Amino acid sequence: MIPTMVNPLGRYWPQPPLEAILVDDIHALMSERTLGQLSEYSASVPSGVYAGKMWKRRVYTGWFLCWYGPGVADPDGKTDGMYTYARKVLIL
């Protein structure tokens, strides 16, 4: 669900491995340690928009995992840019 970060700029962006996070349509399950490895952007969004870039955001209901990913594909397979996706974090 979260794409692999392949952009060369990704080597400068610290984040946990994808294998450390289980994601479904509503939640992201991870350890407290994994949550701590995510950069926090509770009042803004990170620059450098590329697929697979993850961060955390705190809102009144708790932590959310956010990431950039491709938009919805049309019938020809073209996407309409990058979207920001988010899931409520559940701690193991």
PyMOL Python script that loads the backbone (N, CA, C, O; Angstrom):
from pymol import cmd

cmd.read_pdbstr("""\
ATOM      1  N   MET A   1       0.820  -1.196   0.000  1.00  0.00           N
ATOM      2  CA  MET A   1       0.000   0.000   0.000  1.00  0.00           C
ATOM      3  C   MET A   1       0.865   1.262   0.000  1.00  0.00           C
ATOM      4  O   MET A   1       0.605   2.182  -0.775  1.00  0.00           O
ATOM      5  N   ILE A   2       1.881   1.319   0.852  1.00  0.00           N
ATOM      6  CA  ILE A   2       2.824   2.444   0.823  1.00  0.00           C
ATOM      7  C   ILE A   2       3.905   2.088  -0.190  1.00  0.00           C
ATOM      8  O   ILE A   2       4.546   1.045  -0.060  1.00  0.00           O
ATOM      9  N   PRO A   3       4.121   2.931  -1.194  1.00  0.00           N
ATOM     10  CA  PRO A   3       5.126   2.596  -2.193  1.00  0.00           C
ATOM     11  C   PRO A   3       6.543   2.683  -1.625  1.00  0.00           C
ATOM     12  O   PRO A   3       6.797   3.411  -0.665  1.00  0.00           O
ATOM     13  N   THR A   4       7.443   1.941  -2.226  1.00  0.00           N
ATOM     14  CA  THR A   4       8.856   2.013  -1.866  1.00  0.00           C
ATOM     15  C   THR A   4       9.398   3.359  -2.310  1.00  0.00           C
ATOM     16  O   THR A   4       9.114   3.812  -3.419  1.00  0.00           O
ATOM     17  N   MET A   5      10.172   3.994  -1.455  1.00  0.00           N
ATOM     18  CA  MET A   5      10.742   5.299  -1.766  1.00  0.00           C
ATOM     19  C   MET A   5      11.975   5.086  -2.647  1.00  0.00           C
ATOM     20  O   MET A   5      13.013   4.637  -2.161  1.00  0.00           O
ATOM     21  N   VAL A   6      11.866   5.405  -3.937  1.00  0.00           N
ATOM     22  CA  VAL A   6      12.962   5.188  -4.872  1.00  0.00           C
ATOM     23  C   VAL A   6      13.600   6.486  -5.357  1.00  0.00           C
ATOM     24  O   VAL A   6      14.638   6.450  -6.019  1.00  0.00           O
ATOM     25  N   ASN A   7      13.006   7.619  -5.044  1.00  0.00           N
ATOM     26  CA  ASN A   7      13.583   8.902  -5.436  1.00  0.00           C
ATOM     27  C   ASN A   7      14.966   9.046  -4.798  1.00  0.00           C
ATOM     28  O   ASN A   7      15.113   8.757  -3.610  1.00  0.00           O
ATOM     29  N   PRO A   8      15.982   9.483  -5.546  1.00  0.00           N
ATOM     30  CA  PRO A   8      17.329   9.646  -4.979  1.00  0.00           C
ATOM     31  C   PRO A   8      17.378  10.545  -3.741  1.00  0.00           C
ATOM     32  O   PRO A   8      18.250  10.371  -2.890  1.00  0.00           O
ATOM     33  N   LEU A   9      16.466  11.492  -3.631  1.00  0.00           N
ATOM     34  CA  LEU A   9      16.442  12.365  -2.446  1.00  0.00           C
ATOM     35  C   LEU A   9      16.033  11.612  -1.192  1.00  0.00           C
ATOM     36  O   LEU A   9      16.253  12.094  -0.081  1.00  0.00           O
ATOM     37  N   GLY A  10      15.446  10.442  -1.355  1.00  0.00           N
ATOM     38  CA  GLY A  10      15.014   9.639  -0.219  1.00  0.00           C
ATOM     39  C   GLY A  10      16.157   9.232   0.697  1.00  0.00           C
ATOM     40  O   GLY A  10      15.930   8.954   1.875  1.00  0.00           O
ATOM     41  N   ARG A  11      17.368   9.192   0.188  1.00  0.00           N
ATOM     42  CA  ARG A  11      18.503   8.806   1.047  1.00  0.00           C
ATOM     43  C   ARG A  11      18.765   9.839   2.127  1.00  0.00           C
ATOM     44  O   ARG A  11      19.458   9.551   3.103  1.00  0.00           O
ATOM     45  N   TYR A  12      18.221  11.039   1.969  1.00  0.00           N
ATOM     46  CA  TYR A  12      18.385  12.096   2.976  1.00  0.00           C
ATOM     47  C   TYR A  12      17.200  12.173   3.932  1.00  0.00           C
ATOM     48  O   TYR A  12      17.200  12.992   4.851  1.00  0.00           O
ATOM     49  N   TRP A  13      16.196  11.335   3.726  1.00  0.00           N
ATOM     50  CA  TRP A  13      14.974  11.376   4.535  1.00  0.00           C
ATOM     51  C   TRP A  13      14.940  10.157   5.448  1.00  0.00           C
ATOM     52  O   TRP A  13      14.730   9.042   4.971  1.00  0.00           O
ATOM     53  N   PRO A  14      15.141  10.345   6.756  1.00  0.00           N
ATOM     54  CA  PRO A  14      15.120   9.187   7.661  1.00  0.00           C
ATOM     55  C   PRO A  14      13.693   8.703   7.911  1.00  0.00           C
ATOM     56  O   PRO A  14      12.801   9.491   8.225  1.00  0.00           O
ATOM     57  N   GLN A  15      13.498   7.409   7.767  1.00  0.00           N
ATOM     58  CA  GLN A  15      12.211   6.811   8.091  1.00  0.00           C
ATOM     59  C   GLN A  15      12.403   5.321   8.320  1.00  0.00           C
ATOM     60  O   GLN A  15      13.370   4.737   7.831  1.00  0.00           O
ATOM     61  N   PRO A  16      11.489   4.703   9.059  1.00  0.00           N
ATOM     62  CA  PRO A  16      11.610   3.265   9.333  1.00  0.00           C
ATOM     63  C   PRO A  16      11.352   2.454   8.065  1.00  0.00           C
ATOM     64  O   PRO A  16      10.766   2.968   7.112  1.00  0.00           O
ATOM     65  N   PRO A  17      11.782   1.202   8.046  1.00  0.00           N
ATOM     66  CA  PRO A  17      11.505   0.353   6.884  1.00  0.00           C
ATOM     67  C   PRO A  17      10.007   0.050   6.767  1.00  0.00           C
ATOM     68  O   PRO A  17       9.301  -0.030   7.772  1.00  0.00           O
ATOM     69  N   LEU A  18       9.543  -0.114   5.553  1.00  0.00           N
ATOM     70  CA  LEU A  18       8.133  -0.418   5.313  1.00  0.00           C
ATOM     71  C   LEU A  18       7.686  -1.681   6.044  1.00  0.00           C
ATOM     72  O   LEU A  18       6.528  -1.791   6.448  1.00  0.00           O
ATOM     73  N   GLU A  19       8.600  -2.630   6.213  1.00  0.00           N
ATOM     74  CA  GLU A  19       8.267  -3.892   6.859  1.00  0.00           C
ATOM     75  C   GLU A  19       7.898  -3.720   8.331  1.00  0.00           C
ATOM     76  O   GLU A  19       7.302  -4.619   8.925  1.00  0.00           O
ATOM     77  N   ALA A  20       8.241  -2.584   8.923  1.00  0.00           N
ATOM     78  CA  ALA A  20       7.964  -2.335  10.341  1.00  0.00           C
ATOM     79  C   ALA A  20       6.548  -1.802  10.578  1.00  0.00           C
ATOM     80  O   ALA A  20       6.146  -1.598  11.724  1.00  0.00           O
ATOM     81  N   ILE A  21       5.795  -1.577   9.501  1.00  0.00           N
ATOM     82  CA  ILE A  21       4.459  -0.981   9.611  1.00  0.00           C
ATOM     83  C   ILE A  21       3.461  -1.833   8.833  1.00  0.00           C
ATOM     84  O   ILE A  21       3.668  -2.126   7.655  1.00  0.00           O
ATOM     85  N   LEU A  22       2.391  -2.222   9.491  1.00  0.00           N
ATOM     86  CA  LEU A  22       1.301  -2.932   8.826  1.00  0.00           C
ATOM     87  C   LEU A  22       0.177  -1.930   8.579  1.00  0.00           C
ATOM     88  O   LEU A  22      -0.272  -1.256   9.506  1.00  0.00           O
ATOM     89  N   VAL A  23      -0.278  -1.833   7.329  1.00  0.00           N
ATOM     90  CA  VAL A  23      -1.273  -0.831   6.958  1.00  0.00           C
ATOM     91  C   VAL A  23      -2.487  -1.506   6.330  1.00  0.00           C
ATOM     92  O   VAL A  23      -2.353  -2.396   5.491  1.00  0.00           O
ATOM     93  N   ASP A  24      -3.684  -1.066   6.754  1.00  0.00           N
ATOM     94  CA  ASP A  24      -4.907  -1.474   6.072  1.00  0.00           C
ATOM     95  C   ASP A  24      -5.634  -0.200   5.633  1.00  0.00           C
ATOM     96  O   ASP A  24      -5.025   0.869   5.576  1.00  0.00           O
ATOM     97  N   ASP A  25      -6.906  -0.303   5.328  1.00  0.00           N
ATOM     98  CA  ASP A  25      -7.653   0.858   4.828  1.00  0.00           C
ATOM     99  C   ASP A  25      -7.958   1.908   5.896  1.00  0.00           C
ATOM    100  O   ASP A  25      -8.385   3.014   5.563  1.00  0.00           O
ATOM    101  N   ILE A  26      -7.745   1.580   7.176  1.00  0.00           N
ATOM    102  CA  ILE A  26      -8.092   2.499   8.261  1.00  0.00           C
ATOM    103  C   ILE A  26      -6.921   2.780   9.190  1.00  0.00           C
ATOM    104  O   ILE A  26      -6.751   3.911   9.645  1.00  0.00           O
ATOM    105  N   HIS A  27      -6.104   1.757   9.479  1.00  0.00           N
ATOM    106  CA  HIS A  27      -5.076   1.869  10.513  1.00  0.00           C
ATOM    107  C   HIS A  27      -3.674   1.563  10.003  1.00  0.00           C
ATOM    108  O   HIS A  27      -3.485   0.947   8.953  1.00  0.00           O
ATOM    109  N   ALA A  28      -2.701   2.015  10.784  1.00  0.00           N
ATOM    110  CA  ALA A  28      -1.293   1.661  10.605  1.00  0.00           C
ATOM    111  C   ALA A  28      -0.818   1.115  11.945  1.00  0.00           C
ATOM    112  O   ALA A  28      -0.811   1.838  12.942  1.00  0.00           O
ATOM    113  N   LEU A  29      -0.425  -0.141  11.978  1.00  0.00           N
ATOM    114  CA  LEU A  29       0.021  -0.811  13.192  1.00  0.00           C
ATOM    115  C   LEU A  29       1.543  -0.798  13.243  1.00  0.00           C
ATOM    116  O   LEU A  29       2.210  -1.242  12.309  1.00  0.00           O
ATOM    117  N   MET A  30       2.093  -0.278  14.355  1.00  0.00           N
ATOM    118  CA  MET A  30       3.550  -0.187  14.491  1.00  0.00           C
ATOM    119  C   MET A  30       3.931  -0.131  15.956  1.00  0.00           C
ATOM    120  O   MET A  30       3.079   0.056  16.824  1.00  0.00           O
ATOM    121  N   SER A  31       5.214  -0.292  16.224  1.00  0.00           N
ATOM    122  CA  SER A  31       5.719  -0.192  17.595  1.00  0.00           C
ATOM    123  C   SER A  31       5.963   1.272  17.948  1.00  0.00           C
ATOM    124  O   SER A  31       6.020   2.137  17.074  1.00  0.00           O
ATOM    125  N   GLU A  32       6.102   1.527  19.227  1.00  0.00           N
ATOM    126  CA  GLU A  32       6.430   2.877  19.700  1.00  0.00           C
ATOM    127  C   GLU A  32       7.769   3.330  19.108  1.00  0.00           C
ATOM    128  O   GLU A  32       7.938   4.497  18.753  1.00  0.00           O
ATOM    129  N   ARG A  33       8.706   2.403  19.008  1.00  0.00           N
ATOM    130  CA  ARG A  33      10.026   2.719  18.438  1.00  0.00           C
ATOM    131  C   ARG A  33       9.898   3.154  16.979  1.00  0.00           C
ATOM    132  O   ARG A  33      10.520   4.132  16.564  1.00  0.00           O
ATOM    133  N   THR A  34       9.092   2.431  16.205  1.00  0.00           N
ATOM    134  CA  THR A  34       8.890   2.777  14.794  1.00  0.00           C
ATOM    135  C   THR A  34       8.244   4.152  14.678  1.00  0.00           C
ATOM    136  O   THR A  34       8.646   4.957  13.838  1.00  0.00           O
ATOM    137  N   LEU A  35       7.250   4.425  15.512  1.00  0.00           N
ATOM    138  CA  LEU A  35       6.619   5.751  15.508  1.00  0.00           C
ATOM    139  C   LEU A  35       7.662   6.831  15.779  1.00  0.00           C
ATOM    140  O   LEU A  35       7.632   7.893  15.158  1.00  0.00           O
ATOM    141  N   GLY A  36       8.578   6.568  16.698  1.00  0.00           N
ATOM    142  CA  GLY A  36       9.620   7.533  17.027  1.00  0.00           C
ATOM    143  C   GLY A  36      10.605   7.785  15.898  1.00  0.00           C
ATOM    144  O   GLY A  36      11.296   8.803  15.905  1.00  0.00           O
ATOM    145  N   GLN A  37      10.686   6.879  14.924  1.00  0.00           N
ATOM    146  CA  GLN A  37      11.595   7.038  13.796  1.00  0.00           C
ATOM    147  C   GLN A  37      11.011   7.913  12.688  1.00  0.00           C
ATOM    148  O   GLN A  37      11.714   8.267  11.741  1.00  0.00           O
ATOM    149  N   LEU A  38       9.744   8.257  12.800  1.00  0.00           N
ATOM    150  CA  LEU A  38       9.100   9.110  11.802  1.00  0.00           C
ATOM    151  C   LEU A  38       9.264  10.575  12.167  1.00  0.00           C
ATOM    152  O   LEU A  38       9.137  10.940  13.335  1.00  0.00           O
ATOM    153  N   SER A  39       9.543  11.412  11.184  1.00  0.00           N
ATOM    154  CA  SER A  39       9.603  12.851  11.408  1.00  0.00           C
ATOM    155  C   SER A  39       8.195  13.363  11.685  1.00  0.00           C
ATOM    156  O   SER A  39       7.223  12.862  11.120  1.00  0.00           O
ATOM    157  N   GLU A  40       8.090  14.363  12.556  1.00  0.00           N
ATOM    158  CA  GLU A  40       6.770  14.909  12.898  1.00  0.00           C
ATOM    159  C   GLU A  40       6.478  16.175  12.102  1.00  0.00           C
ATOM    160  O   GLU A  40       7.283  17.105  12.057  1.00  0.00           O
ATOM    161  N   TYR A  41       5.316  16.182  11.481  1.00  0.00           N
ATOM    162  CA  TYR A  41       4.802  17.352  10.775  1.00  0.00           C
ATOM    163  C   TYR A  41       3.344  17.523  11.169  1.00  0.00           C
ATOM    164  O   TYR A  41       2.444  17.205  10.391  1.00  0.00           O
ATOM    165  N   SER A  42       3.112  18.024  12.372  1.00  0.00           N
ATOM    166  CA  SER A  42       1.750  18.184  12.864  1.00  0.00           C
ATOM    167  C   SER A  42       1.115  19.500  12.409  1.00  0.00           C
ATOM    168  O   SER A  42      -0.109  19.622  12.394  1.00  0.00           O
ATOM    169  N   ALA A  43       1.931  20.472  12.042  1.00  0.00           N
ATOM    170  CA  ALA A  43       1.393  21.776  11.658  1.00  0.00           C
ATOM    171  C   ALA A  43       1.690  22.132  10.203  1.00  0.00           C
ATOM    172  O   ALA A  43       1.343  23.223   9.751  1.00  0.00           O
ATOM    173  N   SER A  44       2.327  21.225   9.470  1.00  0.00           N
ATOM    174  CA  SER A  44       2.660  21.489   8.078  1.00  0.00           C
ATOM    175  C   SER A  44       2.844  20.148   7.371  1.00  0.00           C
ATOM    176  O   SER A  44       2.541  19.099   7.938  1.00  0.00           O
ATOM    177  N   VAL A  45       3.331  20.181   6.158  1.00  0.00           N
ATOM    178  CA  VAL A  45       3.673  18.959   5.419  1.00  0.00           C
ATOM    179  C   VAL A  45       5.111  19.092   4.935  1.00  0.00           C
ATOM    180  O   VAL A  45       5.577  20.202   4.677  1.00  0.00           O
ATOM    181  N   PRO A  46       5.817  17.974   4.810  1.00  0.00           N
ATOM    182  CA  PRO A  46       7.198  18.062   4.357  1.00  0.00           C
ATOM    183  C   PRO A  46       7.286  18.450   2.883  1.00  0.00           C
ATOM    184  O   PRO A  46       6.422  18.100   2.079  1.00  0.00           O
ATOM    185  N   SER A  47       8.347  19.178   2.548  1.00  0.00           N
ATOM    186  CA  SER A  47       8.591  19.499   1.143  1.00  0.00           C
ATOM    187  C   SER A  47       9.272  18.301   0.499  1.00  0.00           C
ATOM    188  O   SER A  47       9.553  17.308   1.169  1.00  0.00           O
ATOM    189  N   GLY A  48       9.534  18.390  -0.777  1.00  0.00           N
ATOM    190  CA  GLY A  48      10.132  17.261  -1.468  1.00  0.00           C
ATOM    191  C   GLY A  48       9.111  16.153  -1.610  1.00  0.00           C
ATOM    192  O   GLY A  48       9.201  15.128  -0.934  1.00  0.00           O
ATOM    193  N   VAL A  49       8.151  16.351  -2.475  1.00  0.00           N
ATOM    194  CA  VAL A  49       7.043  15.409  -2.632  1.00  0.00           C
ATOM    195  C   VAL A  49       7.457  14.267  -3.555  1.00  0.00           C
ATOM    196  O   VAL A  49       7.628  14.465  -4.758  1.00  0.00           O
ATOM    197  N   TYR A  50       7.619  13.065  -2.985  1.00  0.00           N
ATOM    198  CA  TYR A  50       7.896  11.884  -3.790  1.00  0.00           C
ATOM    199  C   TYR A  50       7.311  10.656  -3.117  1.00  0.00           C
ATOM    200  O   TYR A  50       7.186  10.591  -1.894  1.00  0.00           O
ATOM    201  N   ALA A  51       6.956   9.684  -3.947  1.00  0.00           N
ATOM    202  CA  ALA A  51       6.256   8.484  -3.489  1.00  0.00           C
ATOM    203  C   ALA A  51       7.037   7.748  -2.409  1.00  0.00           C
ATOM    204  O   ALA A  51       8.248   7.558  -2.513  1.00  0.00           O
ATOM    205  N   GLY A  52       6.315   7.341  -1.374  1.00  0.00           N
ATOM    206  CA  GLY A  52       6.903   6.558  -0.298  1.00  0.00           C
ATOM    207  C   GLY A  52       7.432   7.360   0.867  1.00  0.00           C
ATOM    208  O   GLY A  52       7.820   6.775   1.878  1.00  0.00           O
ATOM    209  N   LYS A  53       7.463   8.657   0.771  1.00  0.00           N
ATOM    210  CA  LYS A  53       7.946   9.503   1.871  1.00  0.00           C
ATOM    211  C   LYS A  53       6.901   9.504   2.982  1.00  0.00           C
ATOM    212  O   LYS A  53       5.749   9.872   2.754  1.00  0.00           O
ATOM    213  N   MET A  54       7.305   9.088   4.192  1.00  0.00           N
ATOM    214  CA  MET A  54       6.379   8.953   5.322  1.00  0.00           C
ATOM    215  C   MET A  54       6.731   9.935   6.434  1.00  0.00           C
ATOM    216  O   MET A  54       7.887  10.330   6.587  1.00  0.00           O
ATOM    217  N   TRP A  55       5.713  10.326   7.213  1.00  0.00           N
ATOM    218  CA  TRP A  55       5.896  11.153   8.395  1.00  0.00           C
ATOM    219  C   TRP A  55       4.711  10.920   9.326  1.00  0.00           C
ATOM    220  O   TRP A  55       3.755  10.234   8.964  1.00  0.00           O
ATOM    221  N   LYS A  56       4.776  11.490  10.517  1.00  0.00           N
ATOM    222  CA  LYS A  56       3.661  11.367  11.460  1.00  0.00           C
ATOM    223  C   LYS A  56       3.061  12.739  11.713  1.00  0.00           C
ATOM    224  O   LYS A  56       3.734  13.765  11.616  1.00  0.00           O
ATOM    225  N   ARG A  57       1.775  12.728  12.040  1.00  0.00           N
ATOM    226  CA  ARG A  57       1.033  13.954  12.346  1.00  0.00           C
ATOM    227  C   ARG A  57       0.189  13.693  13.577  1.00  0.00           C
ATOM    228  O   ARG A  57      -0.496  12.674  13.661  1.00  0.00           O
ATOM    229  N   ARG A  58       0.235  14.599  14.521  1.00  0.00           N
ATOM    230  CA  ARG A  58      -0.584  14.473  15.725  1.00  0.00           C
ATOM    231  C   ARG A  58      -1.800  15.371  15.579  1.00  0.00           C
ATOM    232  O   ARG A  58      -1.683  16.565  15.302  1.00  0.00           O
ATOM    233  N   VAL A  59      -2.965  14.775  15.771  1.00  0.00           N
ATOM    234  CA  VAL A  59      -4.222  15.527  15.797  1.00  0.00           C
ATOM    235  C   VAL A  59      -4.912  15.200  17.112  1.00  0.00           C
ATOM    236  O   VAL A  59      -4.421  14.370  17.876  1.00  0.00           O
ATOM    237  N   TYR A  60      -6.017  15.827  17.378  1.00  0.00           N
ATOM    238  CA  TYR A  60      -6.669  15.665  18.687  1.00  0.00           C
ATOM    239  C   TYR A  60      -7.039  14.222  19.003  1.00  0.00           C
ATOM    240  O   TYR A  60      -7.190  13.875  20.175  1.00  0.00           O
ATOM    241  N   THR A  61      -7.187  13.376  17.995  1.00  0.00           N
ATOM    242  CA  THR A  61      -7.541  11.975  18.247  1.00  0.00           C
ATOM    243  C   THR A  61      -6.323  11.061  18.368  1.00  0.00           C
ATOM    244  O   THR A  61      -6.479   9.870  18.637  1.00  0.00           O
ATOM    245  N   GLY A  62      -5.128  11.585  18.177  1.00  0.00           N
ATOM    246  CA  GLY A  62      -3.913  10.766  18.286  1.00  0.00           C
ATOM    247  C   GLY A  62      -2.999  10.926  17.094  1.00  0.00           C
ATOM    248  O   GLY A  62      -3.094  11.898  16.345  1.00  0.00           O
ATOM    249  N   TRP A  63      -2.108   9.953  16.925  1.00  0.00           N
ATOM    250  CA  TRP A  63      -1.124   9.991  15.842  1.00  0.00           C
ATOM    251  C   TRP A  63      -1.688   9.413  14.547  1.00  0.00           C
ATOM    252  O   TRP A  63      -2.490   8.479  14.554  1.00  0.00           O
ATOM    253  N   PHE A  64      -1.245   9.998  13.438  1.00  0.00           N
ATOM    254  CA  PHE A  64      -1.557   9.487  12.114  1.00  0.00           C
ATOM    255  C   PHE A  64      -0.266   9.284  11.338  1.00  0.00           C
ATOM    256  O   PHE A  64       0.639  10.116  11.399  1.00  0.00           O
ATOM    257  N   LEU A  65      -0.182   8.187  10.614  1.00  0.00           N
ATOM    258  CA  LEU A  65       0.896   7.963   9.665  1.00  0.00           C
ATOM    259  C   LEU A  65       0.456   8.587   8.354  1.00  0.00           C
ATOM    260  O   LEU A  65      -0.651   8.328   7.880  1.00  0.00           O
ATOM    261  N   CYS A  66       1.314   9.406   7.765  1.00  0.00           N
ATOM    262  CA  CYS A  66       1.023  10.031   6.480  1.00  0.00           C
ATOM    263  C   CYS A  66       2.116   9.648   5.490  1.00  0.00           C
ATOM    264  O   CYS A  66       3.254   9.390   5.883  1.00  0.00           O
ATOM    265  N   TRP A  67       1.771   9.612   4.217  1.00  0.00           N
ATOM    266  CA  TRP A  67       2.771   9.354   3.179  1.00  0.00           C
ATOM    267  C   TRP A  67       2.288   9.905   1.851  1.00  0.00           C
ATOM    268  O   TRP A  67       1.093  10.100   1.629  1.00  0.00           O
ATOM    269  N   TYR A  68       3.262  10.153   0.969  1.00  0.00           N
ATOM    270  CA  TYR A  68       2.958  10.562  -0.395  1.00  0.00           C
ATOM    271  C   TYR A  68       2.878   9.315  -1.263  1.00  0.00           C
ATOM    272  O   TYR A  68       3.688   8.398  -1.133  1.00  0.00           O
ATOM    273  N   GLY A  69       1.891   9.296  -2.147  1.00  0.00           N
ATOM    274  CA  GLY A  69       1.744   8.188  -3.083  1.00  0.00           C
ATOM    275  C   GLY A  69       1.062   8.676  -4.342  1.00  0.00           C
ATOM    276  O   GLY A  69       0.464   9.751  -4.356  1.00  0.00           O
ATOM    277  N   PRO A  70       1.151   7.884  -5.401  1.00  0.00           N
ATOM    278  CA  PRO A  70       0.525   8.305  -6.653  1.00  0.00           C
ATOM    279  C   PRO A  70      -0.984   8.408  -6.516  1.00  0.00           C
ATOM    280  O   PRO A  70      -1.614   7.692  -5.738  1.00  0.00           O
ATOM    281  N   GLY A  71      -1.543   9.326  -7.300  1.00  0.00           N
ATOM    282  CA  GLY A  71      -2.987   9.507  -7.293  1.00  0.00           C
ATOM    283  C   GLY A  71      -3.699   8.364  -7.996  1.00  0.00           C
ATOM    284  O   GLY A  71      -3.085   7.360  -8.355  1.00  0.00           O
ATOM    285  N   VAL A  72      -4.961   8.523  -8.181  1.00  0.00           N
ATOM    286  CA  VAL A  72      -5.808   7.505  -8.795  1.00  0.00           C
ATOM    287  C   VAL A  72      -5.528   7.449 -10.303  1.00  0.00           C
ATOM    288  O   VAL A  72      -5.435   8.483 -10.966  1.00  0.00           O
ATOM    289  N   ALA A  73      -5.397   6.242 -10.824  1.00  0.00           N
ATOM    290  CA  ALA A  73      -5.132   6.069 -12.258  1.00  0.00           C
ATOM    291  C   ALA A  73      -6.432   6.153 -13.055  1.00  0.00           C
ATOM    292  O   ALA A  73      -7.474   5.655 -12.628  1.00  0.00           O
ATOM    293  N   ASP A  74      -6.348   6.794 -14.219  1.00  0.00           N
ATOM    294  CA  ASP A  74      -7.503   6.829 -15.115  1.00  0.00           C
ATOM    295  C   ASP A  74      -7.505   5.545 -15.967  1.00  0.00           C
ATOM    296  O   ASP A  74      -6.598   4.724 -15.826  1.00  0.00           O
ATOM    297  N   PRO A  75      -8.489   5.358 -16.834  1.00  0.00           N
ATOM    298  CA  PRO A  75      -8.544   4.123 -17.633  1.00  0.00           C
ATOM    299  C   PRO A  75      -7.300   3.882 -18.502  1.00  0.00           C
ATOM    300  O   PRO A  75      -7.015   2.742 -18.869  1.00  0.00           O
ATOM    301  N   ASP A  76      -6.567   4.939 -18.830  1.00  0.00           N
ATOM    302  CA  ASP A  76      -5.354   4.791 -19.637  1.00  0.00           C
ATOM    303  C   ASP A  76      -4.122   4.499 -18.780  1.00  0.00           C
ATOM    304  O   ASP A  76      -3.025   4.325 -19.311  1.00  0.00           O
ATOM    305  N   GLY A  77      -4.298   4.443 -17.449  1.00  0.00           N
ATOM    306  CA  GLY A  77      -3.183   4.155 -16.558  1.00  0.00           C
ATOM    307  C   GLY A  77      -2.410   5.371 -16.107  1.00  0.00           C
ATOM    308  O   GLY A  77      -1.426   5.231 -15.381  1.00  0.00           O
ATOM    309  N   LYS A  78      -2.823   6.566 -16.512  1.00  0.00           N
ATOM    310  CA  LYS A  78      -2.149   7.798 -16.087  1.00  0.00           C
ATOM    311  C   LYS A  78      -2.685   8.234 -14.734  1.00  0.00           C
ATOM    312  O   LYS A  78      -3.882   8.123 -14.468  1.00  0.00           O
ATOM    313  N   THR A  79      -1.793   8.731 -13.876  1.00  0.00           N
ATOM    314  CA  THR A  79      -2.222   9.221 -12.567  1.00  0.00           C
ATOM    315  C   THR A  79      -2.258  10.741 -12.577  1.00  0.00           C
ATOM    316  O   THR A  79      -1.611  11.387 -13.401  1.00  0.00           O
ATOM    317  N   ASP A  80      -3.020  11.296 -11.657  1.00  0.00           N
ATOM    318  CA  ASP A  80      -3.164  12.749 -11.576  1.00  0.00           C
ATOM    319  C   ASP A  80      -2.283  13.342 -10.488  1.00  0.00           C
ATOM    320  O   ASP A  80      -2.752  14.151  -9.688  1.00  0.00           O
ATOM    321  N   GLY A  81      -1.017  12.953 -10.445  1.00  0.00           N
ATOM    322  CA  GLY A  81      -0.076  13.530  -9.492  1.00  0.00           C
ATOM    323  C   GLY A  81       0.028  12.726  -8.214  1.00  0.00           C
ATOM    324  O   GLY A  81      -0.364  11.560  -8.155  1.00  0.00           O
ATOM    325  N   MET A  82       0.567  13.376  -7.189  1.00  0.00           N
ATOM    326  CA  MET A  82       0.767  12.729  -5.899  1.00  0.00           C
ATOM    327  C   MET A  82      -0.337  13.121  -4.932  1.00  0.00           C
ATOM    328  O   MET A  82      -0.824  14.251  -4.948  1.00  0.00           O
ATOM    329  N   TYR A  83      -0.725  12.172  -4.090  1.00  0.00           N
ATOM    330  CA  TYR A  83      -1.694  12.386  -3.031  1.00  0.00           C
ATOM    331  C   TYR A  83      -1.000  12.223  -1.688  1.00  0.00           C
ATOM    332  O   TYR A  83       0.058  11.601  -1.594  1.00  0.00           O
ATOM    333  N   THR A  84      -1.603  12.785  -0.656  1.00  0.00           N
ATOM    334  CA  THR A  84      -1.177  12.533   0.709  1.00  0.00           C
ATOM    335  C   THR A  84      -2.186  11.566   1.307  1.00  0.00           C
ATOM    336  O   THR A  84      -3.384  11.846   1.348  1.00  0.00           O
ATOM    337  N   TYR A  85      -1.690  10.427   1.768  1.00  0.00           N
ATOM    338  CA  TYR A  85      -2.524   9.403   2.386  1.00  0.00           C
ATOM    339  C   TYR A  85      -2.275   9.405   3.889  1.00  0.00           C
ATOM    340  O   TYR A  85      -1.200   9.811   4.331  1.00  0.00           O
ATOM    341  N   ALA A  86      -3.241   8.963   4.677  1.00  0.00           N
ATOM    342  CA  ALA A  86      -3.089   8.943   6.138  1.00  0.00           C
ATOM    343  C   ALA A  86      -3.876   7.783   6.738  1.00  0.00           C
ATOM    344  O   ALA A  86      -4.944   7.412   6.251  1.00  0.00           O
ATOM    345  N   ARG A  87      -3.318   7.224   7.808  1.00  0.00           N
ATOM    346  CA  ARG A  87      -3.980   6.170   8.571  1.00  0.00           C
ATOM    347  C   ARG A  87      -3.772   6.418  10.056  1.00  0.00           C
ATOM    348  O   ARG A  87      -2.698   6.864  10.461  1.00  0.00           O
ATOM    349  N   LYS A  88      -4.762   6.142  10.860  1.00  0.00           N
ATOM    350  CA  LYS A  88      -4.681   6.245  12.327  1.00  0.00           C
ATOM    351  C   LYS A  88      -3.672   5.222  12.830  1.00  0.00           C
ATOM    352  O   LYS A  88      -3.721   4.057  12.437  1.00  0.00           O
ATOM    353  N   VAL A  89      -2.758   5.649  13.696  1.00  0.00           N
ATOM    354  CA  VAL A  89      -1.720   4.773  14.209  1.00  0.00           C
ATOM    355  C   VAL A  89      -2.236   3.985  15.413  1.00  0.00           C
ATOM    356  O   VAL A  89      -2.834   4.541  16.334  1.00  0.00           O
ATOM    357  N   LEU A  90      -1.992   2.694  15.379  1.00  0.00           N
ATOM    358  CA  LEU A  90      -2.213   1.810  16.514  1.00  0.00           C
ATOM    359  C   LEU A  90      -0.842   1.304  16.960  1.00  0.00           C
ATOM    360  O   LEU A  90      -0.070   0.811  16.138  1.00  0.00           O
ATOM    361  N   ILE A  91      -0.535   1.421  18.245  1.00  0.00           N
ATOM    362  CA  ILE A  91       0.751   0.990  18.797  1.00  0.00           C
ATOM    363  C   ILE A  91       0.624  -0.448  19.283  1.00  0.00           C
ATOM    364  O   ILE A  91      -0.337  -0.807  19.964  1.00  0.00           O
ATOM    365  N   LEU A  92       1.611  -1.266  18.922  1.00  0.00           N
ATOM    366  CA  LEU A  92       1.665  -2.664  19.394  1.00  0.00           C
ATOM    367  C   LEU A  92       1.813  -2.720  20.875  1.00  0.00           C
ATOM    368  O   LEU A  92       1.876  -3.807  21.448  1.00  0.00           O
TER     369      LEU A  92
END
""", "prot")
cmd.dss("prot")
cmd.show_as("cartoon", "prot")
cmd.util.cbc("prot")
cmd.orient("prot")
